[in-house]
Amino acid sequence: MELSSAVFRDILSPLSAFKKIRPTGDNLPDGRKVELGTSTSPENTGPSCTPTLGSLSVAQPALTRYKWTIQGADPDARRFFAVPLFALDAPPLRIDVYLPPLQDYGPQVRAILRPEEAIYSPRDEIPVLVVSRWLAGILEQWCTAYDSGHGNDGKFQREYESMPFGSRILVAIGGLPPPCSDSSGTSPGKVMVDHEIFLVPDYDVEQGMLTVDALRQMWEDVGTRDSGSVDSSGETQLVWPEVIDLEHLCLKRQIHEAISIVTISHAHARSKTNEENEYVFKSLTRDQRHLYNELKMLLSMKPHDNIMPRPRYIVTKKGRFGGRRGVCGFVLEYFSKGSLKSFLLAPSTGSSISLSQKVHWAKQITRALIHINTNGNDDETSPTSGLGRWCGFYPDLKPDNIVLRLVLSSQDAAGENGDKEAPMYDAVLLDLEQRGGWFSWSPPEIKYLEYLEILLSTSADDLNDDEFDIDKLEDLQDEFKENLSGNVYFNSDGGFSTPWLAFLAKRRRSDQVEEALDLEKAQVFMLGKLLWCIFEEEALMRCGIDHEMLSDLPDIKRKSKVFPRFENTPVGVRGMIQACTAGAEEWDDDAVKGWRVVLNAEGRLVPLSTSTCSALDVTAEDTQRQATEYWKGEAEKARTFVSDVGALLAKARSRPTLAEVLDELERKLE
């Protein structure tokens, strides 16, 4: 099956259980094209596609005034982080570029541009992809032509810089033009594709921003268990960092939908030192409620060496419409050594990670999780001993969300004889949004509820399957109604993931230790999988059908393992990992592994059993059928869980606590 934007619903989601399988005849898209002038905006874009700066449908000679750099892309290959060079060292406006869904490209255009490569290519390879080089070229032609057409040099830059925060550039793609003898301006690769480009102002992002005062008022009763200073009345007051304007940030590069690398402008008079250091500017242009929840967590939690430090600044921006100044993000420390995932995937890593380094990470991450769950009150070992309204938990543990900090360089680590040893790194946990994680990492008692949340948020008309009676789940509607009601931020302790919030509620209300520990033991499950990744030196789990398979191209240089296969893990740790992941299907049901859909060497999704077959022997039907049958089974397990939670929770409650995991690591690997 060719990769497409529809894969996220049709293959990677429980909605696949209700997908009608239709013969396709081949593995190519159906040939639909985006007609020039039609809307190509992503879902919920708000503004129409009426051109603001005109459009360009005929290739123009590429000039040099408006060079663009492509710095990354979303996993579905629709949103590209494209920045004109004039926008570097200027405030980050978060104006991203959107291409049509992959299935809307004509077969010829797709064969030339190969946009699907943006789905599975590493981030540092995105700028050199054919589609990225083509996109940079047409953007340069477009804004250059606009200036020329208006006889006003620099007007495009001025209009771009006047756009609201989070506006969009939409690219509509047609077919191939007739052969033309004049191929000037068609680099790279002499690619010419009919297209139109629109700059669309989007006021919704700025209108959705909340003011600092509004957030202060919401969070003033965070509670005495939280960090901060205590005023004369005995109430806890959050310690807010300095508030600065977006104008004081200088964009260096955009590496992720939420992460811009910036420096702080010298014009910010109150910054006395380190202005040239690079920092992370975290912002969201979609679903800002998660951004505000993370800010609340960072401000209210006591500091810990292995958790992202509190923000250095809170960043505000004055809205273009109405003039209200809202919080658009915050500035964090930048860890330039990258993520644990990148470290594990690096070709040079191989089997070179020392046992002492692995144990170092394992202990640090476990201590960080204990801290998040107790806010540093480690002496209170009972979950019912006064945690009050503290909402700390971490639902998205995986190598992507751990960054590394150099502790000891190879030179500093040299032994007495002068031989250099491997450098030592600390692990630092980041991303405290609490929105939940990928299915392959979630414990079964959580992921089954996540499945149902997705099904309940989908129109019944789209669930065309008599085998799964969605009406039987109506009693869950009240549990999920807040999360299905929209993306507006309100002061929700613990974020907005309904399945995880249900377990947080149990911790708060229960006077039974076993039930109150359910939330912690759900996190222990993820910790067990992470420990497997660390000790086996694997960045991916390869469990079931999940998003991570889209970045899992076969590597002929490195044999990949599937959880829970052990090779490098010390024997004493293997049993602990199995205990942590009690309830995981991979331990009990070997058939689960056979249901996997994988990415083959040609970048196509195929059933695992056919991954080495010729692409001509595997149809899109085969892949869709495999995914549909897998998700039918998963949906049925979810319904069974809701009907009888006892059996699965009994397995979950057999897992050790975080403190017990830490004790085991210290005893067996000291």
N, C-alpha and C positions, 0 to 999 in steps of 0.2 A: 504494500500500500504506500502510495506517495504521501509524504508529509504534507499536512495542510493545517490551517487554523481550526478546522472542524475536529481535528484529532483530540483536542482538549475535552470536547463533549462526547464524541463518538467512540473514543478508545480509552481515555484516561479517567472517565467519570462513571459513577453508577448509573447515569442516564443512558449509558451504552446498553444496559439491560433491556431498554425499551426501543432500541434502534431497529428499524425494519431493514433487513438485509436484501438489497436489490442487486442483481447481476450488473456488473459494470463493463464487462467485456475486455478491459485491460486495466493497467495500473495508472493511466494518465488521468489528470483532471478532466472534467466533462466538457471543457472547451469554452465555457462561458467567459465573456469578456466584460470589462468595465467600459461602458460607452462613455466617450468624452462628454463632460458636462454633467454627468450624473453624480449623485452623492456617494462618496466612498468613506464617509466618516465612520469611525468605530462606534459601537453601541454607546448610547447616552452621551454623545458629544455635545448636545445642546445646540450651539449655533449652527446655522445652515452653511452650505458650501458656497454661498455667494462669494465670488472672488473679491478680496479686498485690494490686492495689488495686481490684478489682472492675471492672465494665464498664458502659458506657453505650450503650444501643441506641435510646433515644428522645431526640430533641432537647430540651434544657433551655434555659431563658432564660439568656442570656449575662450573667455578672456581671463584676466588674472586678478581683477579687483576683488571679487567676492569668492575667495577660496573657502571651501567647507571641509570639515573633518568629521568623519563618522567614528564614534567612540564606543558604540555598543548597540545592543538591540534587546528587545523583550523576547522571552522564550517562544512566543508564537510568530516571530518574524514580521510583526506588523508595525510596531513602534520602534523607530531608530533614534538613537541619541546623536543627532547631527547638529553641529555647532559651526556657525560661520566664524572665520578667524577674527573678525572685528569684535565678536562677542567674548573672546578670551580676555582675561584680565578686566572684565566688566562684571557687573552684578549678574548672577545666574537667574535667568528669567524662566527656565524650564520650558522652553518652546521646543517640543519634540516633533518628529516627522512621522506621519502615519502612511503606510502603504496598504493596499487592499488585502483582504484575506487571500491566502495562497491559492485556494480553490477557484478564485475569480480571475487568475491569470490565464490567458490563452495558452495552449500547449506549446506553441512556438516561442512565445515570450518567456514562458517559464523555463524552457530548455536552454535559452540563452542566458537569462539572469540568474538562474539557480537560487532563488530566494530561500528555499528550504535549508540551505547551508547555514543560514543565520540561526536556525533552531539548535543545531547540534555542535556548532563550532565553538571553541573556547573564546572567551571575550577578547583576548589579545589578537585573535585572527579575524575578528569581525571587520576591521577597517580594510583588509585586503581582499575581501570577497568580491566577486563580480558585481553582485547587486549593490554593495556598498560603494564601489568605485563608480558605478553607473549613477547611483543616487547623488553622490557628491558632484558629479559632472553636470547633471541636469539642474541641480539647485544653483550651481554657479551660473549656468546659462540663464536661468529664470530671473534671478535678481539683477544680473547684468543687463538683460534685455529690458527689464522694467525701468531701470535708470535711463537707458538709452531712449526708450519709448517716450519717456516723460521729459526728456531734455533737461533733467535735473540731477546732476551728479550727487550721489549720496542720499537720495530720497529713500531708497529701500532700507538703508541702515537706520535712518531716523524713524521710519514707520515700524520696523522690527523692534527697535528699542522702546517704542511707545506702547507695545502690546501688553495686555494684562498678563500677570504671572500665570503660567500654565496654559497659554494659548497653543494653537496647533498649526502645523503645516500638513495639508492633506494632498496626497499624490494620487491622481486617477490614472490608471494605466489602460491603454487600448491595445491594438495589435501592432504588427510590424508595418511600416510604411512601404510603398512600392520601392523597388530597387532604384537607387540614385547614384549617378556617376560621381557626384560631389560628396565625399565622405568627410569633409573637414569638420572638426569639432565633435567627432563621435567617439573620441577616446573615453574610457579605456576599451580596447578590443574592438573598436569600430562598431559599438552597439548603438543602434537607433531604435527606439520604441516610442510609439505615439503616447503622449501623456499630457495631462494638465496638472497644474500645481496651484493650490489655494492657501493663502494665509488667513486663518480663521481666528478672530479674537474670541476668547472664552472668559467671560466674567464670572462664571460659576465658582471657579477655584477661589478667587479673592473674596467673593461673597460668602463662601463657606468658612472663611477664616474667622477664628474667635480672637477677641482682644485679650491682652494680658490681664486686664482687670476682670474680664468675664471668667477667665480660667482661675484667677486667684479666688474669686467669690465661690466658684464651684468647689475648689479644693481646700477651702479654709478649715474644713472639719475633717481633715485626713485622719486625725486621731493621734493619741499620745503614744501609740506604738511606733509611729513613723519617725523618720529622722527630721532634723530641723532644730530650731532654737525654741525655747519655751519662754513665753512672755510672762508679765507679772501676774496675769490671771491664771497661769498654769496651762494655758492652751498651747499646743504645738504649732509653730509657724514654719512653713516651708522656707528654706533659704533659696531665694531666686537668684540666678546669675544675672549679670549685666544684660540689659536689653539693647540691641543695636539695630540699625536700619539695614535692610538688604543692600543698600547702596555701598556699604562698607565692605562687602564681600567681593573678591576678585576670582572669577571662575578660572580654573586651570584645566579641568577635564570632567566629563560626566561619565562615570563608570557603571552606573546602575540606575534603575528607575527612581530610587530614593536617595542616591549618594552622589553628591558633587564634591570634587576635591577643590578647595578654595584656599586663598590666603586672605589675611585681614588688611584692609587698606590703611596706609599711613595717615590718611585723612581722619581716621578714627582717633581723636586726640587722647582718649582715655586708655588706649592700648599702649603701654609703655615699653613692653618687651616682646620679642618673638613674633613680630608682625610678619616676618618672611617665612615662618613655618607653615607647612601645609596642614589643613584641617579637613574634617568631613563636615559638609553642610547637608544635614538630613532634611528632606522635604518630601511631600507626597502631593501629586496632582490628582490622585483618585483616592477616595475613601480616607479623608484626613483624620477621621476619628481615631484610627490606629496610631497616627503620629502623636496626637494629644495624649492618648493613653500611655505611650512610651515615655513622653515627657513627664507625665505625672509619676510614673514608676522611678525614673531616674532622679527626680527631685525628692521623692519621699523615702527612698531606700538608703540605708547607711552605706558608705563606700566600702568596696572590697577590691583587693588587688587583682582578682581574676574576673571582674565584671567591668564593663564599659564605665569609665568615670562619668561623673555628672557633666552636663553641658557647660562649655566655657561661656557661651553666649546664647541667648534666645534672640531669634531674628524676626523682625516684623517688617511689613510692607504696607504702604498706604494704597488703598484700592483705587483703581482708575475710575470706578463708578461709585459715587457716594462718598469717597474720601475716608472711609473708616480704616484704621490701622489695625491689621490682624497679624497673628502669629503664623508665619509661613514655614517655620522650621527652627532648627537649633544647630549650633556648632559643637562638634565633638572632636576628641583626639583622633588622629589618623594613624593607623597601624600599617606602616608601609611594607611590612614583611608579608602581608597578605593573609589569606585564610588557611585553615587546616586542610580544607578540601584541596586547594591549589598545591599545598605542600605535598599531600599524599599523591596527587596526580603528576607531580613533576617527574620527568624521565630520570633525573639524577637521584631521585629518592630511593628507588629500588627497594632493597632490603637493608638500607643503611641506617635506619632509625634505631638508635640504641634502646635497650630495655629500660635503662634509667630514664631516658627521655619520655618513653611511653608511660612509665609509672608516674613520672612528674606531671604529665598532662592529666592522667586519670585522676590523680588525687586533687589537682587544682580544680578541675571541672566539677568533681563531686562536692568539694567544699563550696564552690560558687553556687551550686544548686541548693545546698543546705542554707546558705546565706539568703538566697532569694526567698526561700520558703519561710524563714524565721525572722528576716530582717536583722540578722546578726545576734539574735537572742539564743545563741547556741546552747546555753545552759538549760533552757526549757526544752527538755527532750520529749515531753508529751504534747501532741498536737492540740490538746484541749486545755492547756495550762496558760490561758490568758493571751493567746494570739490576737484576740479581739477582732477588729475588722481588717487586719492586715490581709492584703489581697495578692501576696507574692506567690507566684508559681511560674514555671517556664515551659511552655507547650510546643516549642519549635527547636528542639535540640538536634543538630546535625552538623557535619564538618563545615558547611557554608557559614554557619553562624558563630564560628570560633576563629578569632584572629590571633596571630602570633606576635610576640614581643621578644626581641633578642635580649637574653640575659647575660650570656657569656660567649664572646666571639671565639673562633677556633684558635686565634693567637693567645687569648687569655686562658683558654682551656688546655694549652700545651702542657704536657707532662714534664717531669724533671729532666728527661733526656732530650727535650725540645721537640718531640713528635707532636704534631698538631692533632687535636681531637675534634670531633664534630661539635659545632656550636650548640648551645643549649637555649631553648625557647620556652617562654611562659605561654600559657593559654589564657585568652581573655574572651569571655562570653559577651556577645552583643545582641542587639535586636530584641528589645523588651516590649514589643508591641502586643504580645499575648494573643495573636490572632489564630494560633494553631499552625500545624505543619502538614507535611505530605503524608498521604495514607500509609506509605511503606514504613514510616517512622512512628506513627501514632499507635498507641496500645489499642487492642481490639475493642475494649470497652468504650473508648473514645471514638475510634474511627467508624464504628457502626452507627453511632449517633450522628457523626458527620455525614455519613451517607444519607441518613434520613432527613437531615437538615437540607441537603441539596434537593432531595426528592420533594420535600414539602414546599420548597421555594419555587418549584416548577409547576406550570399550569397543568392541570389534570388532562387537558386535551393533548398535551405532548407526551403523556405516559400511556402509549397505546399498547397495553399488554394486559390481558385478562388473567395472566398467571400470578400477578402481584397486585393485591387489592389495596390500593393506597388509602381507601376509605377506612381501613382498619387502623390507620395511624392518626385518625383525627384527634384522638385524645392528647397527642403530642403538640398540637397546634399552639396551645397556650404557652408551652415551654419555649417554643421557637419564635413566638410572634414578635418579640422585641427585636430580634436579629433580622427578621424578615421585613421590618417596617421602614428601612431606609438607612442611609449612611450619615445621618446627622449625629454629631457628637453630643453625648450627655455623660454625666459623671457616673460611669458604670465601673464599679470596683472589679478589677480583673479583666477588663477589656470586653470584647464583643463576640467571643466564640461561645455559643450556647452550650455545646457539650462540655467544655472545660468549666464554664460557669456553674453548671449543675454539680460538678464535683467540688468546686470551691464552696458552694452553698452547703454541701454536706459537711465539709470541714468546719464551717462556722457554726452550724446549728447542732451538730451531733455531740452528745456526751459519751458516745461509744468510741473508744480509741480505734477499733478496727475500721469502722465506717469513716471516721475522721481522717484516717490515713489513706483512703482510696485515692485522693488527689496526689499525694506524694508518690504512691506506688505506681501511678500512671506515668509519672516522670522517671521513675526508676526503670521502667520498661525502655524508654528512649535512651537512658544512660547505658543500659546493657548493650543496645545496638551500637552506640557510639564507642563503647569500650571494644567491641568486636572490630570496628573500623580502625581504631588506634593500634591494637595489638596485631591485627592482620595486615595493616598498612593498606587499607582499601578505603577509597573515598565514597563508594556507592554500596548500597545494600543489595540491590537487584532482587527485590521481593515483589511478587505479584505484578500488577500492571500499574505503573506510577510515573509521575513526571520525570523522575531522575533518569529513566531509560532514554529520554531524548538527548541526553548528553553522554550516552554510553556507546559510542562507536567502537567496534571491535579494534583492539590494539594488538597487532601481530608481535609487538616487542614485549608484551607483558600479559601473562595469563591472569585473567580476572576470576575472582572467587565470588561465590554466592553465599549470603548468610544462610545458615550458620556453619559453614564449612571452616574447620580449623586447620591451620598449618603452623603459624608463627606464635600463636598465643600460648603462654606458659600453661601447663596442665592445671596448676592450682587456680588459674583465673577462668578456665573454661567452664567449670561448674558454676562459678559465680555469675557468669554471663547468662548461662542457661536459667539460673534461678531468677535473675533480673527480668528476663524476657518470658517468664512463665505465661502461658496463654497464647504465645505466638504460633500461628498456624504452621510456620516452617518446621517446628519441632514435631508436630503431630501428624501432619498431612503431607506426605511426599507428593501427592497428586497436585498440590498447589503449584509446585515448581514447573510442572508440565503445562500449566495454563499461561505461562509468561509470554508476552509479546515483546520482541526485542528489535533493536535497530541493527540491520545487517551492514556489511561493508559498503554497500551502495547507498546507504542513507534511507532505506525503506523499512517500514514497519512490517514485520513478518512474525508468524508463530515461531516460538523457540525451536520446535521440532524441525522447522524448515529453514533455519537461519543460514545453513550452508548450501541450500539449494539455489539453483539459478532463479533469477527474478522472474523469468518467463514461466516457471513452474508454480509460482505462488501468486494468487490473485488477491486483489483488495477484498474480495468476498471472503477468502480464507482468513484473513487477518481480522476483519470485522466479526466474523462468526466466532472466532476464538475469544475476542474481547467480550462480545455479547454474552456468551456462555459463562465466562468467568464472572462477569458482573451480575448475572442472574443468581449465581451461587452466593456472591457476596451480599446481594440485596436480601436474599432469603435468610442468611445468617443474621443480618441486622434485624429483620423482623422477629426472628426467633429470640434474639437477645432481649428485645423489648418485652416480649411475652414472658421470658423467664431469665432474669438477670443473674440468678443465683449461681449457676454452674460456672459461668465465666468469671464472675466476681470472686468465687472461691479460689480460682487459679491466680487471679490478680492479687488477692490478699496474701498469697503464699510468697510473694516477692519480698526481698529484704527491704528495710528502710534505707534511706540515704546514709544515715550514720553507720548502719551495719555494713554497707558497701565500703565506706571509707575505712572502717576498722579492718575489714577483710583485706583491702589493698595494703594497708600498713603492716598487717601481720604476715602476709604471705610474700610480699615483695619488698620488704624493708631491706 
